[in-house]
Amino acid sequence: MEVARSHLRDLGHEIRTVETVAEALAQARAWDPDAILLDLDCRTSPASMC
């Protein structure tokens, strides 16, 4: 994920990272990003996201 984050930042994109599903949903609603890149651990994420 760090490689993708670094490359996208180098291309001029604003990057925000979060640690939890709740934080991701809050950021997506508040920020209205053009794209969302997910790196999910399905052992700890809600089944609906996996």
CHARMM-style PDB file with segment names, atoms N, HN, CA, C and O in Angstrom:
ATOM      1  N   MET     1       0.821  -1.177   0.000  1.00  0.00      PROA
ATOM      2  CA  MET     1       0.000   0.000   0.000  1.00  0.00      PROA
ATOM      3  C   MET     1       0.871   1.250   0.000  1.00  0.00      PROA
ATOM      4  O   MET     1       0.509   2.252  -0.616  1.00  0.00      PROA
ATOM      5  N   GLU     2       1.989   1.206   0.667  1.00  0.00      PROA
ATOM      6  HN  GLU     2       2.283   0.392   1.167  1.00  0.00      PROA
ATOM      7  CA  GLU     2       2.863   2.378   0.726  1.00  0.00      PROA
ATOM      8  C   GLU     2       3.352   2.777  -0.664  1.00  0.00      PROA
ATOM      9  O   GLU     2       3.468   3.966  -0.960  1.00  0.00      PROA
ATOM     10  N   VAL     3       3.637   1.801  -1.511  1.00  0.00      PROA
ATOM     11  HN  VAL     3       3.542   0.835  -1.270  1.00  0.00      PROA
ATOM     12  CA  VAL     3       4.096   2.102  -2.876  1.00  0.00      PROA
ATOM     13  C   VAL     3       3.000   2.834  -3.640  1.00  0.00      PROA
ATOM     14  O   VAL     3       3.268   3.840  -4.297  1.00  0.00      PROA
ATOM     15  N   ALA     4       1.777   2.340  -3.558  1.00  0.00      PROA
ATOM     16  HN  ALA     4       1.559   1.523  -3.024  1.00  0.00      PROA
ATOM     17  CA  ALA     4       0.660   3.001  -4.244  1.00  0.00      PROA
ATOM     18  C   ALA     4       0.457   4.408  -3.700  1.00  0.00      PROA
ATOM     19  O   ALA     4       0.270   5.353  -4.466  1.00  0.00      PROA
ATOM     20  N   ARG     5       0.493   4.546  -2.400  1.00  0.00      PROA
ATOM     21  HN  ARG     5       0.645   3.779  -1.777  1.00  0.00      PROA
ATOM     22  CA  ARG     5       0.305   5.861  -1.770  1.00  0.00      PROA
ATOM     23  C   ARG     5       1.383   6.834  -2.243  1.00  0.00      PROA
ATOM     24  O   ARG     5       1.076   7.970  -2.603  1.00  0.00      PROA
ATOM     25  N   SER     6       2.619   6.405  -2.246  1.00  0.00      PROA
ATOM     26  HN  SER     6       2.868   5.482  -1.954  1.00  0.00      PROA
ATOM     27  CA  SER     6       3.723   7.261  -2.659  1.00  0.00      PROA
ATOM     28  C   SER     6       3.603   7.652  -4.135  1.00  0.00      PROA
ATOM     29  O   SER     6       3.797   8.813  -4.495  1.00  0.00      PROA
ATOM     30  N   HSD     7       3.283   6.681  -4.973  1.00  0.00      PROA
ATOM     31  HN  HSD     7       3.124   5.738  -4.680  1.00  0.00      PROA
ATOM     32  CA  HSD     7       3.161   6.951  -6.414  1.00  0.00      PROA
ATOM     33  C   HSD     7       2.020   7.929  -6.693  1.00  0.00      PROA
ATOM     34  O   HSD     7       2.188   8.870  -7.469  1.00  0.00      PROA
ATOM     35  N   LEU     8       0.881   7.718  -6.078  1.00  0.00      PROA
ATOM     36  HN  LEU     8       0.745   6.954  -5.448  1.00  0.00      PROA
ATOM     37  CA  LEU     8      -0.252   8.612  -6.288  1.00  0.00      PROA
ATOM     38  C   LEU     8       0.040  10.018  -5.780  1.00  0.00      PROA
ATOM     39  O   LEU     8      -0.358  11.002  -6.403  1.00  0.00      PROA
ATOM     40  N   ARG     9       0.728  10.111  -4.659  1.00  0.00      PROA
ATOM     41  HN  ARG     9       1.051   9.311  -4.153  1.00  0.00      PROA
ATOM     42  CA  ARG     9       1.112  11.428  -4.119  1.00  0.00      PROA
ATOM     43  C   ARG     9       2.082  12.121  -5.079  1.00  0.00      PROA
ATOM     44  O   ARG     9       1.967  13.324  -5.315  1.00  0.00      PROA
ATOM     45  N   ASP    10       3.026  11.374  -5.628  1.00  0.00      PROA
ATOM     46  HN  ASP    10       3.119  10.397  -5.436  1.00  0.00      PROA
ATOM     47  CA  ASP    10       3.976  11.936  -6.596  1.00  0.00      PROA
ATOM     48  C   ASP    10       3.266  12.466  -7.841  1.00  0.00      PROA
ATOM     49  O   ASP    10       3.733  13.414  -8.471  1.00  0.00      PROA
ATOM     50  N   LEU    11       2.136  11.851  -8.193  1.00  0.00      PROA
ATOM     51  HN  LEU    11       1.756  11.080  -7.681  1.00  0.00      PROA
ATOM     52  CA  LEU    11       1.358  12.291  -9.351  1.00  0.00      PROA
ATOM     53  C   LEU    11       0.456  13.485  -9.036  1.00  0.00      PROA
ATOM     54  O   LEU    11      -0.251  13.984  -9.911  1.00  0.00      PROA
ATOM     55  N   GLY    12       0.487  13.942  -7.778  1.00  0.00      PROA
ATOM     56  HN  GLY    12       1.062  13.537  -7.067  1.00  0.00      PROA
ATOM     57  CA  GLY    12      -0.255  15.129  -7.395  1.00  0.00      PROA
ATOM     58  C   GLY    12      -1.599  14.884  -6.737  1.00  0.00      PROA
ATOM     59  O   GLY    12      -2.368  15.822  -6.523  1.00  0.00      PROA
ATOM     60  N   HSD    13      -1.889  13.637  -6.414  1.00  0.00      PROA
ATOM     61  HN  HSD    13      -1.265  12.875  -6.587  1.00  0.00      PROA
ATOM     62  CA  HSD    13      -3.161  13.328  -5.767  1.00  0.00      PROA
ATOM     63  C   HSD    13      -3.074  13.547  -4.259  1.00  0.00      PROA
ATOM     64  O   HSD    13      -2.033  13.312  -3.646  1.00  0.00      PROA
ATOM     65  N   GLU    14      -4.170  13.998  -3.673  1.00  0.00      PROA
ATOM     66  HN  GLU    14      -5.016  14.190  -4.171  1.00  0.00      PROA
ATOM     67  CA  GLU    14      -4.249  14.118  -2.221  1.00  0.00      PROA
ATOM     68  C   GLU    14      -4.608  12.750  -1.656  1.00  0.00      PROA
ATOM     69  O   GLU    14      -5.571  12.124  -2.097  1.00  0.00      PROA
ATOM     70  N   ILE    15      -3.839  12.292  -0.688  1.00  0.00      PROA
ATOM     71  HN  ILE    15      -3.057  12.801  -0.329  1.00  0.00      PROA
ATOM     72  CA  ILE    15      -4.017  10.967  -0.106  1.00  0.00      PROA
ATOM     73  C   ILE    15      -4.425  11.103   1.352  1.00  0.00      PROA
ATOM     74  O   ILE    15      -3.834  11.878   2.105  1.00  0.00      PROA
ATOM     75  N   ARG    16      -5.422  10.355   1.737  1.00  0.00      PROA
ATOM     76  HN  ARG    16      -5.902   9.726   1.126  1.00  0.00      PROA
ATOM     77  CA  ARG    16      -5.827  10.262   3.143  1.00  0.00      PROA
ATOM     78  C   ARG    16      -5.895   8.790   3.498  1.00  0.00      PROA
ATOM     79  O   ARG    16      -6.392   7.980   2.716  1.00  0.00      PROA
ATOM     80  N   THR    17      -5.403   8.446   4.660  1.00  0.00      PROA
ATOM     81  HN  THR    17      -4.999   9.104   5.295  1.00  0.00      PROA
ATOM     82  CA  THR    17      -5.448   7.059   5.107  1.00  0.00      PROA
ATOM     83  C   THR    17      -6.190   6.973   6.437  1.00  0.00      PROA
ATOM     84  O   THR    17      -6.183   7.908   7.238  1.00  0.00      PROA
ATOM     85  N   VAL    18      -6.820   5.843   6.645  1.00  0.00      PROA
ATOM     86  HN  VAL    18      -6.826   5.083   5.995  1.00  0.00      PROA
ATOM     87  CA  VAL    18      -7.545   5.584   7.885  1.00  0.00      PROA
ATOM     88  C   VAL    18      -7.253   4.156   8.321  1.00  0.00      PROA
ATOM     89  O   VAL    18      -6.711   3.363   7.551  1.00  0.00      PROA
ATOM     90  N   GLU    19      -7.606   3.841   9.530  1.00  0.00      PROA
ATOM     91  HN  GLU    19      -8.046   4.485  10.155  1.00  0.00      PROA
ATOM     92  CA  GLU    19      -7.320   2.522  10.085  1.00  0.00      PROA
ATOM     93  C   GLU    19      -8.553   1.635  10.238  1.00  0.00      PROA
ATOM     94  O   GLU    19      -8.433   0.412  10.306  1.00  0.00      PROA
ATOM     95  N   THR    20      -9.735   2.243  10.293  1.00  0.00      PROA
ATOM     96  HN  THR    20      -9.833   3.236  10.238  1.00  0.00      PROA
ATOM     97  CA  THR    20     -10.936   1.448  10.552  1.00  0.00      PROA
ATOM     98  C   THR    20     -11.989   1.686   9.476  1.00  0.00      PROA
ATOM     99  O   THR    20     -11.941   2.678   8.748  1.00  0.00      PROA
ATOM    100  N   VAL    21     -12.937   0.765   9.390  1.00  0.00      PROA
ATOM    101  HN  VAL    21     -12.976  -0.040   9.982  1.00  0.00      PROA
ATOM    102  CA  VAL    21     -14.041   0.906   8.450  1.00  0.00      PROA
ATOM    103  C   VAL    21     -14.856   2.149   8.784  1.00  0.00      PROA
ATOM    104  O   VAL    21     -15.260   2.890   7.887  1.00  0.00      PROA
ATOM    105  N   ALA    22     -15.096   2.376  10.058  1.00  0.00      PROA
ATOM    106  HN  ALA    22     -14.767   1.775  10.786  1.00  0.00      PROA
ATOM    107  CA  ALA    22     -15.868   3.551  10.471  1.00  0.00      PROA
ATOM    108  C   ALA    22     -15.185   4.842  10.030  1.00  0.00      PROA
ATOM    109  O   ALA    22     -15.843   5.764   9.548  1.00  0.00      PROA
ATOM    110  N   GLU    23     -13.881   4.907  10.195  1.00  0.00      PROA
ATOM    111  HN  GLU    23     -13.346   4.158  10.586  1.00  0.00      PROA
ATOM    112  CA  GLU    23     -13.132   6.090   9.745  1.00  0.00      PROA
ATOM    113  C   GLU    23     -13.212   6.240   8.230  1.00  0.00      PROA
ATOM    114  O   GLU    23     -13.352   7.354   7.725  1.00  0.00      PROA
ATOM    115  N   ALA    24     -13.125   5.134   7.503  1.00  0.00      PROA
ATOM    116  HN  ALA    24     -13.012   4.229   7.913  1.00  0.00      PROA
ATOM    117  CA  ALA    24     -13.198   5.174   6.040  1.00  0.00      PROA
ATOM    118  C   ALA    24     -14.546   5.716   5.577  1.00  0.00      PROA
ATOM    119  O   ALA    24     -14.608   6.554   4.678  1.00  0.00      PROA
ATOM    120  N   LEU    25     -15.613   5.240   6.188  1.00  0.00      PROA
ATOM    121  HN  LEU    25     -15.562   4.558   6.918  1.00  0.00      PROA
ATOM    122  CA  LEU    25     -16.942   5.713   5.813  1.00  0.00      PROA
ATOM    123  C   LEU    25     -17.116   7.193   6.135  1.00  0.00      PROA
ATOM    124  O   LEU    25     -17.693   7.937   5.342  1.00  0.00      PROA
ATOM    125  N   ALA    26     -16.628   7.619   7.279  1.00  0.00      PROA
ATOM    126  HN  ALA    26     -16.159   7.014   7.923  1.00  0.00      PROA
ATOM    127  CA  ALA    26     -16.731   9.024   7.664  1.00  0.00      PROA
ATOM    128  C   ALA    26     -15.942   9.909   6.698  1.00  0.00      PROA
ATOM    129  O   ALA    26     -16.433  10.956   6.278  1.00  0.00      PROA
ATOM    130  N   GLN    27     -14.729   9.497   6.345  1.00  0.00      PROA
ATOM    131  HN  GLN    27     -14.330   8.646   6.686  1.00  0.00      PROA
ATOM    132  CA  GLN    27     -13.907  10.270   5.405  1.00  0.00      PROA
ATOM    133  C   GLN    27     -14.548  10.326   4.025  1.00  0.00      PROA
ATOM    134  O   GLN    27     -14.548  11.379   3.388  1.00  0.00      PROA
ATOM    135  N   ALA    28     -15.086   9.220   3.560  1.00  0.00      PROA
ATOM    136  HN  ALA    28     -15.086   8.364   4.077  1.00  0.00      PROA
ATOM    137  CA  ALA    28     -15.717   9.184   2.246  1.00  0.00      PROA
ATOM    138  C   ALA    28     -16.914  10.124   2.187  1.00  0.00      PROA
ATOM    139  O   ALA    28     -17.138  10.781   1.171  1.00  0.00      PROA
ATOM    140  N   ARG    29     -17.673  10.191   3.252  1.00  0.00      PROA
ATOM    141  HN  ARG    29     -17.491   9.657   4.078  1.00  0.00      PROA
ATOM    142  CA  ARG    29     -18.850  11.079   3.293  1.00  0.00      PROA
ATOM    143  C   ARG    29     -18.441  12.552   3.404  1.00  0.00      PROA
ATOM    144  O   ARG    29     -19.031  13.416   2.755  1.00  0.00      PROA
ATOM    145  N   ALA    30     -17.439  12.828   4.224  1.00  0.00      PROA
ATOM    146  HN  ALA    30     -16.960  12.126   4.751  1.00  0.00      PROA
ATOM    147  CA  ALA    30     -17.028  14.205   4.471  1.00  0.00      PROA
ATOM    148  C   ALA    30     -16.181  14.781   3.336  1.00  0.00      PROA
ATOM    149  O   ALA    30     -16.258  15.977   3.055  1.00  0.00      PROA
ATOM    150  N   TRP    31     -15.394  13.966   2.700  1.00  0.00      PROA
ATOM    151  HN  TRP    31     -15.331  12.994   2.928  1.00  0.00      PROA
ATOM    152  CA  TRP    31     -14.411  14.445   1.732  1.00  0.00      PROA
ATOM    153  C   TRP    31     -14.907  14.342   0.304  1.00  0.00      PROA
ATOM    154  O   TRP    31     -14.507  15.161  -0.524  1.00  0.00      PROA
ATOM    155  N   ASP    32     -15.751  13.386  -0.030  1.00  0.00      PROA
ATOM    156  HN  ASP    32     -16.075  12.721   0.643  1.00  0.00      PROA
ATOM    157  CA  ASP    32     -16.256  13.141  -1.380  1.00  0.00      PROA
ATOM    158  C   ASP    32     -15.107  12.943  -2.380  1.00  0.00      PROA
ATOM    159  O   ASP    32     -14.970  13.707  -3.335  1.00  0.00      PROA
ATOM    160  N   PRO    33     -14.279  11.905  -2.148  1.00  0.00      PROA
ATOM    161  CA  PRO    33     -13.119  11.677  -3.021  1.00  0.00      PROA
ATOM    162  C   PRO    33     -13.528  11.201  -4.414  1.00  0.00      PROA
ATOM    163  O   PRO    33     -14.633  10.695  -4.610  1.00  0.00      PROA
ATOM    164  N   ASP    34     -12.627  11.369  -5.372  1.00  0.00      PROA
ATOM    165  HN  ASP    34     -11.729  11.779  -5.213  1.00  0.00      PROA
ATOM    166  CA  ASP    34     -12.848  10.870  -6.733  1.00  0.00      PROA
ATOM    167  C   ASP    34     -12.672   9.359  -6.805  1.00  0.00      PROA
ATOM    168  O   ASP    34     -13.297   8.696  -7.633  1.00  0.00      PROA
ATOM    169  N   ALA    35     -11.832   8.821  -5.949  1.00  0.00      PROA
ATOM    170  HN  ALA    35     -11.325   9.359  -5.276  1.00  0.00      PROA
ATOM    171  CA  ALA    35     -11.573   7.373  -5.938  1.00  0.00      PROA
ATOM    172  C   ALA    35     -11.221   6.933  -4.521  1.00  0.00      PROA
ATOM    173  O   ALA    35     -10.744   7.722  -3.705  1.00  0.00      PROA
ATOM    174  N   ILE    36     -11.468   5.652  -4.252  1.00  0.00      PROA
ATOM    175  HN  ILE    36     -11.856   5.011  -4.915  1.00  0.00      PROA
ATOM    176  CA  ILE    36     -11.123   5.062  -2.953  1.00  0.00      PROA
ATOM    177  C   ILE    36     -10.383   3.765  -3.221  1.00  0.00      PROA
ATOM    178  O   ILE    36     -10.872   2.905  -3.954  1.00  0.00      PROA
ATOM    179  N   LEU    37      -9.212   3.623  -2.632  1.00  0.00      PROA
ATOM    180  HN  LEU    37      -8.815   4.321  -2.037  1.00  0.00      PROA
ATOM    181  CA  LEU    37      -8.412   2.413  -2.736  1.00  0.00      PROA
ATOM    182  C   LEU    37      -8.464   1.712  -1.386  1.00  0.00      PROA
ATOM    183  O   LEU    37      -8.087   2.285  -0.364  1.00  0.00      PROA
ATOM    184  N   LEU    38      -8.932   0.469  -1.391  1.00  0.00      PROA
ATOM    185  HN  LEU    38      -9.238   0.004  -2.221  1.00  0.00      PROA
ATOM    186  CA  LEU    38      -9.083  -0.282  -0.145  1.00  0.00      PROA
ATOM    187  C   LEU    38      -8.061  -1.393  -0.041  1.00  0.00      PROA
ATOM    188  O   LEU    38      -7.791  -2.090  -1.019  1.00  0.00      PROA
ATOM    189  N   ASP    39      -7.505  -1.557   1.119  1.00  0.00      PROA
ATOM    190  HN  ASP    39      -7.725  -0.991   1.914  1.00  0.00      PROA
ATOM    191  CA  ASP    39      -6.643  -2.684   1.455  1.00  0.00      PROA
ATOM    192  C   ASP    39      -7.264  -3.310   2.696  1.00  0.00      PROA
ATOM    193  O   ASP    39      -6.933  -2.941   3.823  1.00  0.00      PROA
ATOM    194  N   LEU    40      -8.166  -4.259   2.476  1.00  0.00      PROA
ATOM    195  HN  LEU    40      -8.434  -4.559   1.561  1.00  0.00      PROA
ATOM    196  CA  LEU    40      -8.949  -4.820   3.574  1.00  0.00      PROA
ATOM    197  C   LEU    40      -8.335  -6.085   4.151  1.00  0.00      PROA
ATOM    198  O   LEU    40      -7.776  -6.917   3.436  1.00  0.00      PROA
ATOM    199  N   ASP    41      -8.454  -6.200   5.443  1.00  0.00      PROA
ATOM    200  HN  ASP    41      -8.908  -5.525   6.024  1.00  0.00      PROA
ATOM    201  CA  ASP    41      -8.160  -7.446   6.140  1.00  0.00      PROA
ATOM    202  C   ASP    41      -9.523  -8.049   6.453  1.00  0.00      PROA
ATOM    203  O   ASP    41     -10.185  -7.630   7.402  1.00  0.00      PROA
ATOM    204  N   CYS    42      -9.941  -9.021   5.667  1.00  0.00      PROA
ATOM    205  HN  CYS    42      -9.403  -9.362   4.896  1.00  0.00      PROA
ATOM    206  CA  CYS    42     -11.304  -9.557   5.785  1.00  0.00      PROA
ATOM    207  C   CYS    42     -11.554 -10.258   7.114  1.00  0.00      PROA
ATOM    208  O   CYS    42     -12.698 -10.559   7.455  1.00  0.00      PROA
ATOM    209  N   ARG    43     -10.497 -10.517   7.856  1.00  0.00      PROA
ATOM    210  HN  ARG    43      -9.568 -10.273   7.579  1.00  0.00      PROA
ATOM    211  CA  ARG    43     -10.698 -11.116   9.187  1.00  0.00      PROA
ATOM    212  C   ARG    43     -11.281 -10.117  10.155  1.00  0.00      PROA
ATOM    213  O   ARG    43     -11.927 -10.504  11.128  1.00  0.00      PROA
ATOM    214  N   THR    44     -11.061  -8.807   9.902  1.00  0.00      PROA
ATOM    215  HN  THR    44     -10.536  -8.492   9.111  1.00  0.00      PROA
ATOM    216  CA  THR    44     -11.529  -7.789  10.835  1.00  0.00      PROA
ATOM    217  C   THR    44     -12.532  -6.814  10.227  1.00  0.00      PROA
ATOM    218  O   THR    44     -13.041  -5.941  10.931  1.00  0.00      PROA
ATOM    219  N   SER    45     -12.823  -6.945   8.945  1.00  0.00      PROA
ATOM    220  HN  SER    45     -12.410  -7.654   8.373  1.00  0.00      PROA
ATOM    221  CA  SER    45     -13.774  -6.060   8.268  1.00  0.00      PROA
ATOM    222  C   SER    45     -15.152  -6.706   8.225  1.00  0.00      PROA
ATOM    223  O   SER    45     -15.275  -7.930   8.263  1.00  0.00      PROA
ATOM    224  N   PRO    46     -16.191  -5.869   8.146  1.00  0.00      PROA
ATOM    225  CA  PRO    46     -17.536  -6.441   8.033  1.00  0.00      PROA
ATOM    226  C   PRO    46     -17.652  -7.309   6.779  1.00  0.00      PROA
ATOM    227  O   PRO    46     -17.047  -7.008   5.750  1.00  0.00      PROA
ATOM    228  N   ALA    47     -18.419  -8.367   6.870  1.00  0.00      PROA
ATOM    229  HN  ALA    47     -18.911  -8.611   7.705  1.00  0.00      PROA
ATOM    230  CA  ALA    47     -18.573  -9.299   5.741  1.00  0.00      PROA
ATOM    231  C   ALA    47     -19.056  -8.599   4.494  1.00  0.00      PROA
ATOM    232  O   ALA    47     -18.702  -9.007   3.389  1.00  0.00      PROA
ATOM    233  N   SER    48     -19.847  -7.566   4.634  1.00  0.00      PROA
ATOM    234  HN  SER    48     -20.135  -7.234   5.532  1.00  0.00      PROA
ATOM    235  CA  SER    48     -20.382  -6.864   3.473  1.00  0.00      PROA
ATOM    236  C   SER    48     -19.297  -6.155   2.675  1.00  0.00      PROA
ATOM    237  O   SER    48     -19.505  -5.848   1.501  1.00  0.00      PROA
ATOM    238  N   MET    49     -18.154  -5.891   3.279  1.00  0.00      PROA
ATOM    239  HN  MET    49     -17.986  -6.141   4.232  1.00  0.00      PROA
ATOM    240  CA  MET    49     -17.068  -5.231   2.579  1.00  0.00      PROA
ATOM    241  C   MET    49     -16.113  -6.215   1.928  1.00  0.00      PROA
ATOM    242  O   MET    49     -15.285  -5.819   1.107  1.00  0.00      PROA
ATOM    243  N   CYS    50     -16.213  -7.473   2.274  1.00  0.00      PROA
ATOM    244  HN  CYS    50     -16.885  -7.794   2.941  1.00  0.00      PROA
ATOM    245  CA  CYS    50     -15.324  -8.485   1.698  1.00  0.00      PROA
ATOM    246  C   CYS    50     -16.077  -9.227   0.664  1.00  0.00      PROA
ATOM    247  OT1 CYS    50     -15.533 -10.135   0.037  1.00  0.00      PROA
TER     248      CYS     50
END
